[in-house]
């Protein structure tokens, strides 16, 4: 059974970012946890027009949530490692909105990780 791999967010023929995903049992969790680590973005987002950077992060997060809900990486808990303090600020603000949704039991930042528990 697949429990780790490298995944990409793509727009047409362009790879926007790649990351490593692994799904494993962790101490203190009630089931498998899907973790995203080592997010690497296209030079377009690092050196070019960064106006779409936030949308790319959201699209990547939505893809990971989709894999956790109905993909080969079924998990009720997600942990996304944040690349930078700016990512932390972005996901802190996004997390406040997600917390109000009935799709998520809990959304919080823990250190450099965005921790999401799905309903």
N, C-alpha and C positions, 0 to 999 in steps of 0.2 A: 504494500500500500504506500502511495506517495505521501511523504510527510515534509518534504522540503523541495524548494526549487527557486529558480530565478524567473521573475515575471516583469512584464513591461506594460506601461501605459503608452498607447499608440494613437496617433491622429493621422489617418490615411496611411501614407508610407513613412511617416516620421515617428521615430521612437522618442517620446518626451522624457521618460525616465525608466530606470530599471531598479529592482529591489530584490532582496532575498526574503523569501517567506519560509517559515517553518511552523509546523503544528505539533505541539508536544504537551505532555502533562507537566505542570509546574507546581512546586510546593504552594499550598494555600489556594489552589484553584480546584473547582468542583468537576472539571472536565478538561478537554483539550483547549489549549490557548494558541491562537494563530498570531504569530509575531512577524512584523515587518522590520527588517533591519537593512542597513547598508543602501539606503536610497541614494541613487546617483542620477542627477538630472542632465539632460542634454545641454551642451554648451550654449545653445540658444537661450536657455533660461538663466545660465550663470553669467554670460557675457553680452547677451543681446537684449531684446525687448523683454522685460520682466513683467509686463502688464498682465500676462496670462499665467503667471506662476501660481497664484492662488487657485485658479480654476483647475490647473493640472494637479495640484495637491488634492483637491476635493475629488476629482475624477479618479485618482489613484486610490483614495480612501473608499470611495463607493465601490470600486472594483474589488477591493480586499473584503469589504463587507459582503458583497455578492458571493465571493468564494467561500466565506465562512458560513453563509446561509444555505447555499445549495451546490457548492462545488466539492471538489475532492478534499478540501481542507475544512470540513465541518467543525465549527467551534462556536461556543456562545460567548467566549471572551476573546478580545483582540488587544494587542499591544503594538503600537506603532512608534518606532524610535524616531525622535525628532532630530533633524540635522543641525539645527542652529537655534539660537535664542529667538530669531525672527519667526521660525517655524513654531516655536513654543507659544509665542504671542498670538500667532494666527490661529493655532488649534485651540488655545484657551478661549478665544472669542467664539470660534465655531462650536466648541464643546458646550458653551452656555446655551446655544440654540438647539443643539442635539439633545441636551438634557431635558428639554421641554417636550420632545417628541415621545409618542407612545411606542416607538420602535426600539428604544434603548432604555434599559433599566438603570444604567449608571454610565456617566462619561466624566472622566477627570484626568488631570495631568498629574503624573507621579514622577518627579524628577525630570528626566528627558524622554519620558514615555507618555503617549496618549493611551489611556486605558479605557476600553469600551466594553460594557457588558450588554449583550443583546437581550431583548425580551424573548 
